[in-house]
Amino acid sequence: MKRLVRVVRRLTVHELRGFHSLALWVARRRHGLGAGARPAAYTGPQTAMLFGFAFVAVVETVVLALIVPWPLVHSALLFVDVYTVLQILALHAASVTRPHVVGADGSLRVRYGQFLDLRIAAADIARVRVERRYPEGRTVQAHEDGTLDVAVGNQTTVTVELARPVAFVRPLGLPGEARVVRLHADDPRALVDALTRPAAADTAPDPRTSGAAPGPRTATDDTAPHPLTPE
């Protein structure tokens, strides 16, 4: 009974976040982007598929309206089809408005729509690299070896190795711990660079104290090696 209550509660939260994301999408706003944060989109592999599902649902609604003669059945089917279209649009909206986020402090926020939100502190990130993989199964999968796959379109493009296990909440409310996180980013190199290179605004030399012209520093300009190295 407790498990059922937990699942219903989580599904309700997902529903509310999905509708909130629809409002953000219409308003062209994104969620969870603080000062200095850099977003990383991940919707590329699934956008066409989601809109394809939505189109099929709309066609089904029209066809059933023409062939179903019973008003009560027609109303029930119409409700189900419209709700299905809303759910598809909500998932797309949540994926667009809730991207992965690299914080100004070097932290990483891994998300998938309204279903997953994993925060990783900068100190907990040991290594990060571009690595394309094609895991099978669910979008969010936690493996027994401590690997968490957050795939989009059955692929991940970035692997993040952690210095210690990081706790997260699975889509249906169960707790989990991850030692390695594999996620998809539409531009994986930009995400890795954002994690391994300081922002130009934070590292540019002060022209008032240096004779050199101001400009962004590269990774080779650091006097001490950064704990993360792109591979």
Beta strands, then each sheet from edge to edge (+ up, - down):
strand 1: 38-40
strand 2: 100-102
strand 3: 108-112
strand 4: 116-120
strand 5: 125-133
strand 6: 140-142
strand 7: 147-150
strand 8: 156-169
strand 9: 175-183
sheet 1: 1+ 2- 3+ 4-
sheet 2: 5+ 8- 9+ 7+ 6-
end
